[in-house]
């Protein structure tokens, strides 16, 4: 990274050249001097933008109208280039801020993955917004030339090309150019089977060319980050930048719930009752399965085990908890100690590379490692059949109107919002003040509402005013039909609480 | 001797014999050395051993075939796993700066395990298999082998029986070994049709138009479906399995079929009714309906453990490793006759060790050869080992492996020639 400029004379030319295009591949690092305050404000603004990209990607279908509108707004608010016209300053900001975040986000695999994903999404949006002529100019300028196939080859493959893509129908195959590239250059199209694939080559219709460009962008960025990571020690020796960069990279996920403030605040006996009251659906489901089957497969153990660690189970408790449950099933104590205890100690950073693993965020649960045969992990709002989800919600006493509201959100792929709605309904609060992004956040917020936040151990014998109030408020907005049932529920809860007190 | 003769308690006695006299080290080394085209390819490869009492040793590596032989004969691993080719020697991974020790290449691998089919097979569950459900593995091999060759253009595929309840595929082409993690996961996802865990009933959703890859796969499934699903598994013959099938069709069709099934008991004819309904629905419904195809795929389509394929550094059980529970050798599968492959006919370690002790007709000849060839002892022990495995039922599987290696050798010969040409130029 060479921020200090060596050739001031060339800078102005370079700047005009660099910022003549609305979009760039970030091939050249900036070579000018900038002030520390500009350094920081550029970086923070881009980070905000990337966070928005991330959030929108979870709540909306990418590149849907809503998504585009919201993203466009954010780009304007944060003063990044949009649309055509003279925007040298904004383009400069785009350029420099990208390179600053590279420094902050090159250090670990997790950071790199996050950064690349958001940058790629942002790039995709901006590329799609370009006019046709600008797109070609962009391709030309960056030497992105792809081989088109001959009319004859197209004719031979017509049937297959037509059935390989959502967009190209039989008629359109003739009108479109098809590019033939190695499948490694269009992974996103391969993954989703949106192209025809033969002998290691994909045939890409012209309107999907963005995928190859993105693939190229992603590969370059990934390589560049690996290189940046190597030269990082030099940057870190600069005591002005080092704390700033560390701060920047820490703020990407919000809280990661790895801080062990509350270790030992939970006793194993409490878990069952907490699972019913304060666990998000995904964890409740895992807990239930574990209790029923005395076993969870690896994906489930990771998701649930780290969550439990996050809410305050100590290593000793965790070992005891898993062992107790597993030896009730097919696993004997000896096998448990050999085959499973290691991975639990591993979770707590006591084995292997001794990384202290953090609980999974909603993003991670929703997007990575989807459940397959025999698995119960994942996000119930994302990975359950709507019909099963409905039954489950009903069995957890969610009102019919609540169920349909949740299912509506699920249908629109707003899984986190659906979960938040579930929170509101089960905690009788209207309009939660937080935006849900982490199962452990769900737990903390729930404990707050239930009044157990300060001291979990006493959560059963305290009756909190706010809960009562919110319960009353909850009642008024329930539709008339199930009011009586709901009222009965609450009275029952109050009664038990009083008895405990 | 039938495989039932295998007793896990004998493993400590049998393994030394197996590694000393039977394990095909020469071929094994020839495979992983890949013709020596790339420097240190074998030396930087990770092996990991599972020893007695489940002691697990990672990051083993060996500088040569003879070191590999010596170590294996010394440690007598219960199980051998193969990992990636790293930037440095794995056994020295602690001495290099953390971060610079990185997995660079590995074969593209696939792991298909019968336990993942538990919701669609009625004959066995979990680790058990029988000749009925083994058809699922045959289907998996046929579908994936075709796609990896024709769609992805790979040539050097080694299919291996895992020793218990599944099969592995090692795609050994240079291009495959160099794939990034992202590319591996894209390939694995291209090949995955079954989506969802225990909370998903309908696990296959086809969209219009049906991709050529899925069409090809369906052809394979169609070939096996009547015998396998309708006859052997009898999926439409019993009440509870019939309900499972009907849960996969649209609500209105389900009612109609339930009525028909009251009268019709024959599974083939029942299936024909499902097909008829599907056709009917296809003509009337606005959105294309493919539920009969989706049922076939849900019951028969290969279920990949994608996590195994995704990571460059993921370990996978090595060919010719012993399965400690069954005693069976993890052997290559002959693709020209994949329908005939019988997992229960795969030799166990006790069987082949026993076969070694049986006197053979050409034994005397061998002896005289041995005595005269004293001058080159190394050579003669090598020869003896070759003759040893040839006397056992392991022989035919080593032959498949040889055939696979011969195919590979042609490719790297070309590579080496090119390299030496280049050197001359400079």
Interface residues (C-beta under 8 A of the other chain):
Chain A: X160 X162 X163 X164 X166 X183 X184 X187 X188 X190 X191 X192 X193 X196 X197 X198 X199 X200 X201 X218 X229 X285 X289 X338 X339 X353 X369 X370 X371 X372 X373 X374 X375 X376 X377 X378 X380 X383 X384 X385 X387 X388 X389
Chain B: X53 X54 X98 X99 X115 X116 X117 X118 X119 X150 X151 X152 X153 X154 X175 X179 X180 X182 X183 X185 X186 X187 X189 X190 X194 X195 X196 X197 X198 X199 X200 X201 X202 X207 X209 X210 X211 X212 X213 X214 X215 X303 X305 X306 X307
